[in-house]
Amino acid sequence: MSNIIQQETLRRVAEVFDKHVPFHNLLGMDIKRYDVDGVEVVVRMKPELIGNIHQQILHGGVTATVLDVVGGLTAFSGLVASRDDWSLEELEKRIQTLGTIDLRVDYLRPGRGEIFTGTGTVIRAGNRVSVSRMELHNEKGDHIAFGTGTYMVG
């Protein structure tokens, strides 16, 4: 697969995740970077995302959701990078089956901050199942949570 097809595929996937998934829009998710080298998803704190009104911290469900989205995107980029002979049509079919099989989240500290950034790396890129490791940091670089996710990719 040419680099151009890889880039175009990931651009299309990012657009769907970034602009056309209502729940992602509700949370205010913004994909800042998405390529075969990684993903960066940002969420800005807003009152609707607070889970503990006394401490004004990010809801744990928002943390888990960001990590899950990052994990799925990361797993799919690993699939795209795994072969040189994917066609755009094959990858468009594959993205329709992308789904979470298992997600583990470890909450390391309270979600304090204004900007939260999720990043991910591929642990295993399989033909049907892939595994990702994800991290969530605030704008100060504090490590808020990390996760491991297993994803159906085909």
C-alpha positions in Angstrom: 0.0 0.0 0.0 1.3 3.4 -0.8 1.9 5.9 1.8 -0.8 8.1 0.2 -3.4 5.4 0.6 -2.4 4.9 4.2 -2.7 8.6 4.9 -6.0 9.0 3.0 -7.5 6.0 4.9 -6.5 7.4 8.3 -7.7 10.9 7.3 -11.1 9.4 6.5 -11.3 7.4 9.7 -10.2 10.5 11.8 -12.9 12.6 10.1 -15.6 10.0 11.0 -14.5 9.7 14.6 -13.9 13.4 14.9 -17.0 14.9 13.2 -19.7 12.2 12.8 -19.9 10.3 16.1 -22.5 12.1 18.2 -21.1 10.9 21.5 -17.6 12.1 20.6 -19.0 15.5 19.7 -20.9 15.7 23.0 -17.7 15.2 24.9 -15.9 17.6 22.7 -13.2 15.2 21.5 -10.8 16.6 19.0 -8.3 14.4 17.0 -5.1 16.5 16.9 -3.0 13.8 15.2 -3.6 10.5 13.6 -1.1 8.6 11.5 0.7 5.2 11.5 3.0 6.5 14.2 0.3 7.3 16.7 -2.8 9.2 17.7 -3.5 12.2 19.9 -7.0 13.0 21.0 -7.8 16.1 23.1 -10.7 16.9 25.4 -11.1 20.2 27.0 -12.6 20.4 30.5 -16.1 21.8 30.7 -18.8 21.6 33.4 -20.7 18.8 31.8 -17.6 16.5 32.1 -17.2 16.9 35.8 -17.7 13.6 37.8 -17.0 14.9 41.3 -18.6 18.3 41.9 -16.7 18.8 45.2 -13.3 18.3 43.7 -14.1 19.5 40.2 -12.5 16.5 38.5 -13.1 14.8 35.2 -15.6 12.0 35.2 -14.1 8.5 35.1 -16.4 7.6 32.3 -15.0 10.4 30.2 -11.5 9.1 31.0 -12.4 5.6 29.9 -14.1 6.8 26.8 -11.1 8.9 25.6 -8.8 5.9 26.3 -11.2 3.6 24.4 -11.4 5.9 21.4 -7.6 6.3 21.4 -7.2 2.5 21.6 -9.5 1.8 18.7 -7.8 4.4 16.5 -4.4 3.1 17.5 -5.4 -0.5 16.8 -6.8 0.4 13.3 -3.6 2.4 12.4 -1.6 -0.7 13.4 -3.7 -2.8 11.0 -3.2 -0.2 8.2 0.5 -0.3 8.7 0.7 -4.1 9.0 0.6 -4.7 5.2 1.6 -2.9 2.1 -1.1 -4.3 -0.2 -4.3 -3.1 1.4 -6.8 -1.5 -0.9 -8.9 1.4 0.2 -12.0 -0.7 -0.2 -10.7 -3.5 2.0 -9.9 -1.0 4.8 -13.3 0.8 4.5 -14.9 -2.6 5.1 -12.6 -3.3 8.1 -13.3 0.0 9.8 -17.0 -1.0 9.9 -16.2 -4.0 12.1 -13.9 -2.1 14.5 -15.1 -2.7 18.0 -13.9 -3.0 21.6 -13.5 -6.6 22.9 -11.9 -5.7 26.2 -10.9 -2.5 28.0 -8.9 -2.1 31.2 -8.5 1.3 32.7 -6.1 2.1 35.6 -6.9 5.5 37.2 -3.6 6.9 38.5 -4.7 10.3 39.9 -7.8 12.6 39.9 -8.6 14.1 36.5 -7.7 17.7 37.3 -6.8 20.1 34.5 -8.1 22.0 31.6 -6.9 20.0 28.6 -6.7 16.2 28.6 -4.7 14.4 25.9 -4.9 10.7 25.1 -2.2 8.9 23.2 -1.7 5.3 22.2 0.7 2.7 21.0 0.2 -0.7 19.4 1.1 -3.7 21.4 0.0 -6.2 18.9 -1.3 -5.6 15.4 -3.2 -8.7 14.2 -5.3 -9.4 11.2 -8.5 -9.8 13.3 -7.6 -8.7 16.8 -5.2 -6.0 17.9 -4.1 -4.8 21.3 -3.3 -1.1 22.2 -1.9 0.7 25.2 -3.2 4.1 25.9 -2.4 7.0 28.3 -4.2 10.1 29.4 -2.3 13.2 30.6 -3.4 16.7 31.5 -1.8 19.9 30.1 0.8 19.8 32.9 1.9 16.4 31.8 0.4 14.6 34.9 -0.4 11.0 34.0 -4.1 10.7 34.8 -4.8 7.2 33.6 -3.6 4.4 31.4 -5.4 1.6 29.7 -5.0 -1.5 27.7 -7.6 -2.4 25.1 -8.3 -5.4 22.8 -10.0 -4.5 19.5 -11.7 -6.4 16.7 -10.2 -5.0 13.5 -11.6 -7.4 10.9 
